[in-house]
């Protein structure tokens, strides 16, 4: 049995929050989505993605969980976001990142699109599990550009993949064993873009409840100016 806690904050600059998250221990589903688009489009895209995965994965709990169903749910969320945008011009061009973990037996199956991330924290070691689908990661780093240059590059916010943008959705998938001391961190880029791995490690290593550590991560992002929405979900094996 897993326990989890999630929290989201608009940050210090934006007045609206386009992020969404889900903590559903009864389903074994945990996710973060970071929406994008004008007006309320970003919020709509992240909400559709969240609701789609909840709906599809709840059915699987009843019928028997199928590991491939998580990827199927991503593709269905992509279809629904595109369909919603097609009938409402105010939602045109909307999209969202999505990273989700679902418990299957003694493993967490993780799928991701975009640059929201999942990390594994185990015995003081923080390891990024997901690979960003972004210009910085897929092009900038392969060109050998220094990290300091990438941090200020004009293309640093450009994604190479997002739900709602393309029919040809590429979903990255991973698997991690659930261990007694392991902690899973799922977050939007509003966290890791301003809070260093060292700072995150210190907070996660500091102990306390999942709620306390979630709030400390968000507070640290805000202390650094939090120019974007910040969303954090923490998952661990129940004691």
C-alpha positions as CSV (number, residue, x, y, z in Angstrom):
1,X,0.0,0.0,0.0
2,X,1.3,3.4,-1.0
3,X,0.7,6.8,0.7
4,X,0.9,10.1,-1.2
5,X,0.4,13.8,-0.9
6,X,0.2,16.5,-3.6
7,X,0.1,20.3,-3.7
8,X,0.1,23.0,-6.3
9,X,0.9,26.8,-6.2
10,X,0.5,29.5,-8.8
11,X,4.0,30.8,-8.0
12,X,5.1,34.4,-7.5
13,X,4.4,35.8,-10.9
14,X,1.4,34.2,-12.5
15,X,-2.2,34.9,-11.4
16,X,-3.6,31.6,-12.7
17,X,-2.6,28.0,-12.2
18,X,-2.4,25.9,-15.4
19,X,-1.1,22.8,-13.5
20,X,-3.2,19.9,-12.3
21,X,-2.3,16.9,-10.2
22,X,-4.0,13.7,-9.0
23,X,-3.4,11.6,-5.9
24,X,-5.6,8.5,-6.0
25,X,-4.3,5.7,-3.8
26,X,-7.4,3.7,-4.3
27,X,-6.6,3.5,-8.0
28,X,-2.8,3.5,-7.5
29,X,-2.6,6.5,-9.9
30,X,-0.5,9.6,-9.3
31,X,0.1,12.4,-11.9
32,X,1.1,15.9,-12.7
33,X,0.1,17.9,-15.8
34,X,1.4,21.3,-16.8
35,X,-1.0,23.0,-19.2
36,X,-0.2,25.6,-21.9
37,X,-2.3,27.9,-24.1
38,X,-4.0,31.3,-24.0
39,X,-6.8,32.4,-21.7
40,X,-8.1,29.3,-19.8
41,X,-6.8,26.8,-22.4
42,X,-3.9,25.6,-20.3
43,X,-6.1,24.8,-17.4
44,X,-8.5,23.0,-19.7
45,X,-5.9,20.8,-21.3
46,X,-4.4,19.7,-17.9
47,X,-7.8,19.1,-16.5
48,X,-8.9,16.9,-19.5
49,X,-5.7,14.9,-19.2
50,X,-6.2,14.4,-15.5
51,X,-9.9,13.4,-15.8
52,X,-9.1,11.1,-18.7
53,X,-6.5,9.1,-16.9
54,X,-8.6,8.9,-13.8
55,X,-11.6,7.6,-15.8
56,X,-9.7,5.0,-17.7
57,X,-7.5,3.7,-14.8
58,X,-10.5,3.5,-12.4
59,X,-12.0,1.1,-14.9
60,X,-8.9,-1.0,-14.9
61,X,-9.0,-1.4,-11.1
62,X,-12.3,-3.1,-11.5
63,X,-11.4,-5.2,-14.6
64,X,-7.8,-5.9,-13.7
65,X,-4.9,-3.6,-14.3
66,X,-3.1,-3.9,-17.7
67,X,0.3,-2.2,-17.8
68,X,-0.3,-1.1,-21.4
69,X,-3.5,0.7,-20.3
70,X,-1.5,3.7,-19.0
71,X,-0.1,4.4,-22.5
72,X,-3.5,3.9,-24.0
73,X,-4.9,6.5,-21.6
74,X,-2.3,9.0,-22.7
75,X,-3.3,8.6,-26.3
76,X,-7.0,9.0,-25.4
77,X,-6.2,12.2,-23.4
78,X,-4.4,13.5,-26.4
79,X,-7.4,12.7,-28.6
80,X,-9.8,14.4,-26.2
81,X,-7.7,17.6,-25.9
82,X,-7.5,17.9,-29.6
83,X,-11.2,17.3,-30.0
84,X,-12.1,20.0,-27.4
85,X,-9.8,22.5,-29.2
86,X,-11.4,21.7,-32.6
87,X,-14.8,22.8,-31.4
88,X,-13.9,25.9,-29.4
89,X,-11.6,28.5,-31.0
90,X,-10.7,29.9,-27.5
91,X,-9.0,26.6,-26.8
92,X,-7.1,26.4,-30.1
93,X,-3.5,25.4,-29.7
94,X,-3.8,24.2,-26.1
95,X,-1.7,21.4,-24.8
96,X,-0.2,19.9,-21.7
97,X,2.7,17.9,-20.3
98,X,1.8,14.8,-18.4
99,X,3.7,12.5,-16.1
100,X,1.9,9.7,-14.4
101,X,2.7,6.7,-12.2
102,X,0.5,3.7,-11.7
103,X,1.1,0.9,-9.2
104,X,1.1,-2.6,-10.7
105,X,2.0,-5.4,-8.3
106,X,5.3,-4.3,-6.7
107,X,6.2,-1.8,-9.3
108,X,5.4,1.7,-10.3
109,X,4.9,2.1,-14.1
110,X,5.6,5.6,-15.2
111,X,4.8,7.3,-18.5
112,X,5.6,10.9,-19.5
113,X,5.1,13.4,-22.3
114,X,6.8,16.8,-22.2
115,X,9.1,18.1,-19.5
116,X,7.2,17.4,-16.2
117,X,9.4,14.9,-14.3
118,X,9.5,11.9,-12.0
119,X,12.4,11.4,-9.6
120,X,13.4,8.5,-7.4
121,X,14.8,9.4,-4.0
122,X,16.4,6.5,-2.2
123,X,18.9,6.5,0.7
124,X,19.8,10.1,0.1
125,X,20.2,9.8,-3.7
126,X,18.0,11.7,-6.1
127,X,17.7,10.2,-9.5
128,X,15.7,11.7,-12.4
129,X,13.7,8.8,-14.0
130,X,12.0,10.6,-16.9
131,X,13.6,12.2,-20.0
132,X,12.5,15.7,-20.9
133,X,10.9,16.0,-24.4
134,X,12.2,19.5,-24.9
135,X,14.5,21.5,-27.2
136,X,17.0,21.9,-24.4
137,X,17.3,18.2,-23.8
138,X,16.9,16.7,-27.3
139,X,18.7,19.4,-29.3
140,X,20.6,21.9,-27.1
141,X,22.5,19.2,-25.1
142,X,23.2,17.1,-28.2
143,X,24.8,20.2,-29.8
144,X,27.1,20.4,-26.8
145,X,25.8,23.7,-25.5
146,X,26.9,24.4,-21.9
147,X,24.3,24.1,-19.2
148,X,24.7,27.8,-18.3
149,X,23.9,28.7,-21.9
150,X,20.9,26.4,-22.0
151,X,19.4,28.1,-18.8
152,X,19.1,31.4,-20.7
153,X,18.6,30.2,-24.2
154,X,15.6,31.6,-26.1
155,X,14.4,28.1,-26.9
156,X,14.6,26.8,-23.3
157,X,10.9,26.7,-22.8
158,X,10.1,24.9,-26.1
159,X,8.7,21.4,-25.9
160,X,9.2,18.8,-28.6
161,X,6.1,16.8,-27.5
162,X,2.9,17.6,-25.6
163,X,-0.6,16.2,-25.4
164,X,-3.0,18.0,-27.7
165,X,-0.4,19.1,-30.2
166,X,0.1,16.2,-32.5
167,X,-1.6,13.0,-33.7
168,X,1.8,11.2,-33.5
169,X,2.2,11.2,-29.8
170,X,5.4,9.7,-28.4
171,X,5.0,8.5,-24.8
172,X,8.1,7.6,-22.9
173,X,7.7,4.7,-20.4
174,X,9.7,3.6,-17.4
175,X,9.4,1.1,-14.5
176,X,10.7,1.3,-10.9
177,X,10.5,-1.2,-8.1
178,X,8.7,-0.1,-5.0
179,X,11.2,-0.3,-2.1
180,X,10.6,0.4,1.6
181,X,12.9,3.5,1.7
182,X,12.0,4.8,-1.8
183,X,10.2,8.1,-2.4
184,X,8.8,9.0,-5.8
185,X,8.7,12.8,-6.6
186,X,6.5,13.9,-9.5
187,X,6.7,17.6,-10.4
188,X,6.2,20.3,-13.0
189,X,9.1,22.3,-14.3
190,X,8.1,25.2,-12.0
191,X,9.9,23.2,-9.3
192,X,13.1,21.9,-10.8
193,X,13.8,25.0,-12.9
194,X,14.4,27.1,-9.7
195,X,15.1,24.5,-7.0
196,X,18.4,22.6,-7.4
197,X,18.8,18.9,-7.1
198,X,20.9,19.6,-4.0
199,X,18.1,21.6,-2.4
200,X,15.5,19.0,-3.3
201,X,17.7,16.3,-1.8
202,X,18.1,18.2,1.4
203,X,14.4,18.7,1.8
204,X,13.5,15.1,1.0
205,X,16.3,13.8,3.3
206,X,15.1,16.1,6.1
207,X,12.2,13.8,7.1
208,X,8.8,14.7,8.3
209,X,5.4,14.0,6.7
210,X,4.9,14.0,2.9
211,X,2.7,17.1,3.3
212,X,5.5,19.0,5.1
213,X,8.1,18.1,2.5
214,X,5.7,19.0,-0.4
215,X,5.2,22.4,1.2
216,X,8.9,22.9,1.8
217,X,9.6,22.2,-1.8
218,X,7.0,24.7,-2.9
219,X,8.1,27.3,-0.4
220,X,11.7,26.9,-1.6
221,X,10.5,27.5,-5.2
222,X,8.7,30.6,-4.1
223,X,11.8,31.8,-2.2
224,X,13.6,31.7,-5.5
225,X,10.9,33.8,-7.2
226,X,8.8,31.0,-8.7
227,X,8.1,32.5,-12.1
228,X,5.9,29.5,-13.0
229,X,3.3,27.4,-11.4
230,X,4.7,24.8,-9.0
231,X,3.2,21.4,-8.5
232,X,4.6,18.5,-6.4
233,X,3.4,15.0,-5.7
234,X,5.2,12.7,-3.3
235,X,4.6,8.9,-3.1
236,X,6.0,6.3,-0.8
237,X,5.3,2.9,0.6
238,X,3.1,3.2,3.7
239,X,4.8,2.3,7.0
